[in-house]
């Protein structure tokens, strides 16, 4: 028995029906987008503002908020990084300042 014999046979029109399903899905998506766009145009300012705030609240519910320990750790990491970068920039400024004074001074 070969692999071709063991594979289930697809009906002859399967590619056509698959293309038809894809076309139907595309048409449904396009219709949904058009309906949504039309609904947004009809909605007044207050309705759009309310929709915006509902969407903001929905997005904020998806956020994974850090607990107190994680927040303290992240704060220390940021503070140490800022201090190190500040020191690095100060050293570069000092070196370049001395270099400019030695050249032009």
N, C-alpha and C positions, 0 to 999 in steps of 0.2 A: 504494500500500500504506500503510495507516495504522498508527499505533503499536499499536493494539489487535490488528491482524492479525499484527504481527511478534512480539508478546509471547507466550511459550509459555502455553498454556492449562493451568490447574490443574484437576485432577479435581474433580468436584463435592463429594466428601467431604473435601477437603483441610483445610477449617477444622475439621471434626469430628476429623480425625486429628491436627491440630496441637493442639487442645484436649486430646485424649486423651494425647498425648505430654507436654504440660505437666503434666497431672494425674498421669501416671505418674512424672515427675521429682519432683514435689512429694511423692508418696507414698514414693518411694525415699529422698528426703532425710529425711523424717519418720521412716522406719524406721531409717535410719542414726543419726539423733540419739537415738532411743529405745534402740537397741542400745548406743551409746556411753555413754549415761547409765546403763544397767543395768550395763555392764561397770565403770564407775567406782564404782558402789555396791558391787559385789561385791569389788573390789580392796581388799586390806588396806592398812594404813598404809604399810608398807615399799614395796609396789608403787606406790602413788601417789607416794611420795617419789622413787622411782627414775624414774618417768615425768616428774615435775617436773624433775629434774636433766637427763634426756635432752632435754627441751624447751628448757631453758636453754642447754645446749651447742649445740643446733641453731640457736637464735636468735643466739648469739654468733658462730657461723660465718658468719652473714649480714652481720655488721657490717663496714663498710669502715674498717679501722684506719688512722690517719694515720701517715705516715712521720716520721722524726726532724725533718726540716726543717719540715714542716707543724705538728708538735707545738710546736716552738720558736716559730714564728710565732703560733700560736693563744695560746700562753702569754703572749707579749708583748702581744698585743691585749687580753687579759683584764686583765693587770696595768696597762696604761695606762688602760683604761676605769675600773678600780676607783680608781686614783689621781685621775683627773679627776672622777669622781662624788664621791669623798671631799672634794676641794677645793671642788666646787660646794656640797655640803651644809655644809661649814665656813663658806663665805662667807654662805650664807643664815642659818645659825645666828648668825653674828657680826652681820649686819645686823638681824635680828629682835631679838637681844639688846640691841643699842644702841637700837633703836626702843622696846622695852619700857622700858628704863631712862630714855629721854627722856620717855616719856609718864607713867610711874608713879613714876619715880625720885626 
